[in-house]
Amino acid sequence: MIRIAIPGAAGRMGRNLIDACQRAEGLQLGAATERAGHNLTGSDAGLVAGGGELGVAICEDLESVTDQFDVLIDFTAPAASLQHLEICRRHGKRIVIGTTGFSAEQKHQIEAASK
């Protein structure tokens, strides 16, 4: 079972990714995050996504849940994606980035981290 982390869990893409994770064989939601101060922090990610309860509370700090996922799937914003990339790099986690709008310099940072 591959444990997935979804940042931006309460947003449109985050909810869709949580739903897809629930439906996919071999995947399990391990962590869900949202920006600091979001009103859904502490809520069950499965319920927020419109499905059943998963027992995964949306938290504010990705760093605090790195032991709960294997792969992070990021569809947030360029600045947030780069922060997530650095956390994943430091902790030896895989990351899939679907975020768009990166500058040439930011794309270079992502490429460098991929090596």
DOZALUM-619284 format. One record per atom (N, C-alpha, C): residue number from 1; x, y, z. Coordinates in Angstrom, 2 decimals. Last residue first. Layout:
BEGIN
SITE  num       xx       yy       zz
SITE  NUM        X        Y        Z
...
This chain:
BEGIN
SITE  num       xx       yy       zz
SITE  115    17.35    15.29    -9.25
SITE  115    18.57    14.51    -9.40
SITE  115    19.00    13.99    -8.07
SITE  114    15.28    16.90    -8.59
SITE  114    14.96    15.59    -9.12
SITE  114    16.19    14.69    -9.27
SITE  113    16.37    19.32    -7.91
SITE  113    15.94    18.44    -6.82
SITE  113    15.67    17.02    -7.32
SITE  112    16.72    20.41   -10.47
SITE  112    17.90    20.13    -9.64
SITE  112    17.53    19.15    -8.50
SITE  111    14.03    20.74   -11.25
SITE  111    14.92    19.84   -11.99
SITE  111    16.13    19.44   -11.15
SITE  110    13.26    22.68    -9.40
SITE  110    12.59    21.37    -9.42
SITE  110    13.48    20.35   -10.14
SITE  109    14.92    24.80   -10.14
SITE  109    14.98    24.26    -8.78
SITE  109    14.37    22.85    -8.72
SITE  108    13.98    25.24   -12.74
SITE  108    15.36    24.79   -12.55
SITE  108    15.54    24.19   -11.15
SITE  107    11.48    26.23   -12.18
SITE  107    11.59    24.94   -12.89
SITE  107    12.98    24.37   -12.74
SITE  106    12.27    28.65   -11.04
SITE  106    11.61    27.65   -10.21
SITE  106    11.65    26.27   -10.87
SITE  105    13.31    29.91   -13.33
SITE  105    14.19    29.65   -12.18
SITE  105    13.58    28.58   -11.27
SITE  104    11.02    30.15   -14.90
SITE  104    12.16    29.35   -15.39
SITE  104    13.08    28.99   -14.24
SITE  103     8.13    29.78   -12.73
SITE  103     9.08    30.58   -13.52
SITE  103    10.19    29.66   -14.00
SITE  102     5.11    27.88   -12.91
SITE  102     6.47    28.07   -12.40
SITE  102     7.28    28.96   -13.32
SITE  101     2.51    27.20   -13.64
SITE  101     2.85    28.60   -13.42
SITE  101     4.22    28.86   -12.85
SITE  100     1.03    24.36   -11.89
SITE  100     1.49    25.08   -13.09
SITE  100     1.90    26.49   -12.69
SITE   99     1.30    21.23   -10.20
SITE   99     1.14    22.68   -10.16
SITE   99     1.67    23.30   -11.45
SITE   98     1.84    18.67    -9.92
SITE   98     0.92    19.00   -11.00
SITE   98     0.64    20.49   -11.06
SITE   97     4.37    16.65    -8.87
SITE   97     3.94    18.05    -8.93
SITE   97     3.07    18.27   -10.16
SITE   96     5.01    14.23    -6.61
SITE   96     4.45    14.41    -7.94
SITE   96     3.89    15.83    -7.96
SITE   95     7.69    13.01    -4.70
SITE   95     6.71    14.06    -4.92
SITE   95     6.30    14.08    -6.39
SITE   94     8.99    10.91    -2.08
SITE   94     8.71    11.17    -3.49
SITE   94     7.67    12.27    -3.59
SITE   93    11.26    11.68     0.58
SITE   93     9.92    11.34     0.09
SITE   93     9.81    11.67    -1.39
SITE   92    13.46    12.37     2.18
SITE   92    13.55    11.23     1.28
SITE   92    12.20    10.75     0.75
SITE   91    13.41    14.69     3.62
SITE   91    12.93    13.48     4.28
SITE   91    12.91    12.24     3.37
SITE   90    14.32    16.67     1.89
SITE   90    14.99    16.46     3.18
SITE   90    14.63    15.14     3.83
SITE   89    12.37    16.45    -0.16
SITE   89    13.79    16.17    -0.43
SITE   89    14.53    15.85     0.86
SITE   88    10.05    17.28     1.18
SITE   88    10.15    15.92     0.65
SITE   88    11.60    15.54     0.38
SITE   87    10.78    19.96     1.68
SITE   87    10.47    19.05     2.79
SITE   87    10.60    17.60     2.34
SITE   86    11.05    20.87    -0.98
SITE   86    12.19    20.89    -0.06
SITE   86    11.97    19.97     1.13
SITE   85     8.42    20.55    -1.93
SITE   85     9.54    19.86    -2.57
SITE   85    10.74    19.78    -1.63
SITE   84     7.05    22.38    -0.35
SITE   84     6.77    20.95    -0.20
SITE   84     7.90    20.11    -0.79
SITE   83     8.12    24.73    -1.40
SITE   83     8.31    24.41     0.02
SITE   83     8.09    22.93     0.26
SITE   82     7.19    24.50    -4.02
SITE   82     8.64    24.50    -3.77
SITE   82     8.95    24.23    -2.30
SITE   81     4.43    24.67    -3.60
SITE   81     5.01    23.45    -4.17
SITE   81     6.50    23.37    -3.90
SITE   80     4.20    27.32    -2.71
SITE   80     3.90    26.21    -1.79
SITE   80     4.52    24.92    -2.30
SITE   79     4.88    28.68    -5.10
SITE   79     5.66    28.89    -3.87
SITE   79     5.45    27.75    -2.87
SITE   78     2.89    27.61    -7.02
SITE   78     4.34    27.47    -7.16
SITE   78     5.14    27.63    -5.86
SITE   77     0.22    25.81    -5.36
SITE   77     0.72    27.02    -6.02
SITE   77     2.24    26.93    -6.07
SITE   76    -0.88    22.63    -5.74
SITE   76    -1.16    23.85    -4.99
SITE   76    -0.78    25.09    -5.80
SITE   75    -0.81    19.88    -6.13
SITE   75    -1.48    20.72    -7.14
SITE   75    -1.81    22.06    -6.49
SITE   74     1.11    17.12    -5.36
SITE   74     0.95    18.56    -5.15
SITE   74     0.34    19.26    -6.36
SITE   73     1.39    14.33    -3.51
SITE   73     0.85    14.77    -4.80
SITE   73     0.44    16.23    -4.63
SITE   72     3.96    12.49    -2.04
SITE   72     3.12    13.68    -1.95
SITE   72     2.67    14.06    -3.35
SITE   71     4.47     9.26    -0.75
SITE   71     4.45    10.12    -1.94
SITE   71     3.52    11.29    -1.68
SITE   70     4.33     8.24     1.81
SITE   70     5.44     7.83     0.95
SITE   70     5.60     8.78    -0.23
SITE   69     3.45     9.36     5.16
SITE   69     3.24     9.22     3.72
SITE   69     4.52     8.80     3.01
SITE   68     4.01     9.75     7.81
SITE   68     2.71     9.18     7.50
SITE   68     2.45     9.05     5.99
SITE   67     6.26    11.12     8.44
SITE   67     6.30     9.68     8.70
SITE   67     5.00     8.98     8.31
SITE   66     5.56    13.75     8.01
SITE   66     6.38    13.08     6.99
SITE   66     6.50    11.58     7.23
SITE   65     4.10    15.47     9.58
SITE   65     3.46    14.21     9.17
SITE   65     4.29    13.45     8.13
SITE   64     5.37    17.85    10.10
SITE   64     4.99    17.03    11.25
SITE   64     4.39    15.68    10.87
SITE   63     5.66    19.09     7.63
SITE   63     6.86    18.56     8.29
SITE   63     6.49    17.59     9.43
SITE   62     3.14    20.14     7.15
SITE   62     3.59    18.95     6.42
SITE   62     4.77    18.28     7.10
SITE   61     0.86    21.48     9.15
SITE   61     2.31    21.35     9.09
SITE   61     2.74    20.05     8.42
SITE   60    -1.87    21.53     9.49
SITE   60    -1.23    22.70     8.89
SITE   60     0.25    22.49     8.58
SITE   59    -4.13    18.79     8.62
SITE   59    -3.24    19.54     9.52
SITE   59    -2.57    20.68     8.76
SITE   58    -7.00    16.89     8.61
SITE   58    -6.25    17.91     7.86
SITE   58    -5.43    18.71     8.87
SITE   57    -6.88    13.54     9.73
SITE   57    -7.25    14.93     9.99
SITE   57    -6.38    15.86     9.15
SITE   56    -8.06    10.61     8.81
SITE   56    -6.90    11.46     8.50
SITE   56    -7.35    12.91     8.67
SITE   55   -10.22     8.94     8.90
SITE   55    -9.36     8.98    10.07
SITE   55    -8.07     9.76     9.83
SITE   54   -12.06     8.95     6.90
SITE   54   -10.81     8.21     6.67
SITE   54    -9.91     8.15     7.90
SITE   53   -15.51     8.86     6.16
SITE   53   -14.47     9.21     7.12
SITE   53   -13.24     8.32     6.91
SITE   52   -16.40     9.08     2.66
SITE   52   -16.50     8.58     4.02
SITE   52   -15.33     9.02     4.88
SITE   51   -16.55    12.13     0.80
SITE   51   -16.64    10.67     0.92
SITE   51   -16.81    10.27     2.37
SITE   50   -16.01    14.77     0.54
SITE   50   -17.33    14.31     0.16
SITE   50   -17.51    12.81     0.22
SITE   49   -13.71    15.81     1.51
SITE   49   -13.72    15.47     0.08
SITE   49   -15.07    14.93    -0.38
SITE   48   -14.31    15.94     4.19
SITE   48   -14.15    17.20     3.46
SITE   48   -14.24    16.94     1.95
SITE   47   -14.20    13.21     4.79
SITE   47   -15.48    13.91     4.87
SITE   47   -15.43    15.22     4.10
SITE   46   -11.45    12.77     4.45
SITE   46   -12.42    12.02     3.66
SITE   46   -13.78    12.70     3.65
SITE   45   -10.26    14.41     6.39
SITE   45   -10.05    14.68     4.97
SITE   45   -11.06    13.96     4.08
SITE   44   -11.81    15.75     9.19
SITE   44   -11.44    14.50     8.52
SITE   44   -11.38    14.75     7.01
SITE   43   -10.39    18.83    10.47
SITE   43   -11.50    18.04     9.90
SITE   43   -10.98    16.77     9.26
SITE   42    -8.13    20.24    11.05
SITE   42    -8.66    19.35    12.08
SITE   42    -9.81    18.48    11.60
SITE   41    -9.03    22.97     9.07
SITE   41    -7.94    22.29     9.78
SITE   41    -8.55    21.49    10.93
SITE   40   -10.95    24.50     7.92
SITE   40   -11.18    23.05     7.92
SITE   40   -10.03    22.27     8.54
SITE   39   -10.12    27.17     7.95
SITE   39   -11.22    26.78     8.84
SITE   39   -11.50    25.28     8.86
SITE   38    -6.62    27.80     8.12
SITE   38    -7.78    27.38     7.32
SITE   38    -8.87    26.85     8.24
SITE   37    -4.32    28.41     9.51
SITE   37    -5.52    29.19     9.79
SITE   37    -6.75    28.79     8.99
SITE   36    -2.05    27.45     7.00
SITE   36    -2.28    27.84     8.40
SITE   36    -3.51    28.71     8.52
SITE   35    -3.32    25.30     4.39
SITE   35    -2.57    26.46     4.86
SITE   35    -2.97    26.81     6.30
SITE   34    -3.36    21.74     4.89
SITE   34    -3.98    22.96     4.40
SITE   34    -3.19    24.13     4.99
SITE   33    -2.94    18.22     4.23
SITE   33    -2.59    19.50     4.84
SITE   33    -3.36    20.64     4.19
SITE   32    -2.97    14.82     5.02
SITE   32    -3.63    15.90     4.28
SITE   32    -3.31    17.20     5.00
SITE   31    -1.79    11.45     4.73
SITE   31    -1.72    12.80     5.31
SITE   31    -2.42    13.79     4.40
SITE   30    -2.52     9.07     3.55
SITE   30    -1.76     9.03     4.80
SITE   30    -1.73    10.36     5.50
SITE   29    -4.73     7.29     1.67
SITE   29    -4.42     8.63     2.13
SITE   29    -3.73     8.53     3.48
SITE   28    -3.47     4.72    -0.33
SITE   28    -4.15     5.05     0.92
SITE   28    -3.77     6.47     1.30
SITE   27    -3.55     2.46    -3.08
SITE   27    -3.25     3.77    -2.51
SITE   27    -4.07     3.99    -1.25
SITE   26    -4.44     0.07    -4.10
SITE   26    -3.03     0.16    -3.73
SITE   26    -2.61     1.51    -3.18
SITE   25    -6.88     1.41    -6.24
SITE   25    -6.36     0.23    -5.58
SITE   25    -4.87     0.43    -5.29
SITE   24    -8.62     4.41    -5.78
SITE   24    -7.52     3.68    -6.43
SITE   24    -7.06     2.50    -5.58
SITE   23   -10.46     5.81    -4.28
SITE   23   -10.96     4.89    -5.30
SITE   23    -9.87     3.99    -5.89
SITE   22    -8.98     7.47    -2.64
SITE   22    -9.90     6.52    -2.02
SITE   22   -10.33     5.44    -3.01
SITE   21    -7.70     9.01    -4.59
SITE   21    -6.90     8.15    -3.73
SITE   21    -7.77     7.07    -3.07
SITE   20    -9.85    10.47    -5.55
SITE   20    -9.15     9.53    -6.45
SITE   20    -8.32     8.54    -5.65
SITE   19   -10.42    12.00    -3.24
SITE   19   -11.42    11.09    -3.80
SITE   19   -10.75    10.03    -4.69
SITE   18    -8.05    13.48    -3.11
SITE   18    -8.43    12.60    -2.00
SITE   18    -9.45    11.57    -2.48
SITE   17    -8.26    14.88    -5.52
SITE   17    -7.15    13.94    -5.31
SITE   17    -7.44    12.98    -4.17
SITE   16   -10.52    16.46    -5.04
SITE   16   -10.53    15.48    -6.14
SITE   16    -9.43    14.44    -5.97
SITE   15    -9.55    18.01    -2.93
SITE   15   -10.70    17.13    -2.71
SITE   15   -10.78    16.06    -3.80
SITE   14    -7.49    19.37    -4.29
SITE   14    -7.20    18.53    -3.14
SITE   14    -8.32    17.53    -2.88
SITE   13    -8.90    20.87    -6.19
SITE   13    -8.01    19.78    -6.63
SITE   13    -7.68    18.84    -5.48
SITE   12   -10.38    22.57    -4.36
SITE   12   -11.03    21.77    -5.42
SITE   12   -10.15    20.60    -5.85
SITE   11    -9.13    22.32    -0.93
SITE   11    -9.40    22.97    -2.21
SITE   11   -10.01    22.03    -3.22
SITE   10    -8.36    20.89     1.24
SITE   10    -9.72    21.43     1.26
SITE   10   -10.09    22.14    -0.04
SITE    9    -5.66    20.20     0.82
SITE    9    -6.69    19.15     0.86
SITE    9    -8.12    19.67     0.80
SITE    8    -3.16    21.19     0.39
SITE    8    -4.30    21.90    -0.20
SITE    8    -5.53    21.02    -0.21
SITE    7    -1.43    18.05    -0.07
SITE    7    -1.50    19.42     0.45
SITE    7    -2.63    20.16    -0.26
SITE    6    -1.68    14.77     0.57
SITE    6    -2.31    15.76    -0.30
SITE    6    -2.28    17.12     0.40
SITE    5     0.17    11.78     0.50
SITE    5    -0.11    13.05     1.18
SITE    5    -0.66    14.02     0.15
SITE    4    -0.29     8.23     0.57
SITE    4    -0.26     9.48    -0.18
SITE    4    -0.51    10.67     0.76
SITE    3     1.23     5.10     0.68
SITE    3     0.57     6.15     1.47
SITE    3     0.80     7.51     0.80
SITE    2     0.64     2.15    -0.93
SITE    2     1.39     3.40    -1.01
SITE    2     0.59     4.48    -0.29
SITE    1     0.85    -1.18     0.00
SITE    1     0.00     0.00     0.00
SITE    1     0.90     1.25     0.00
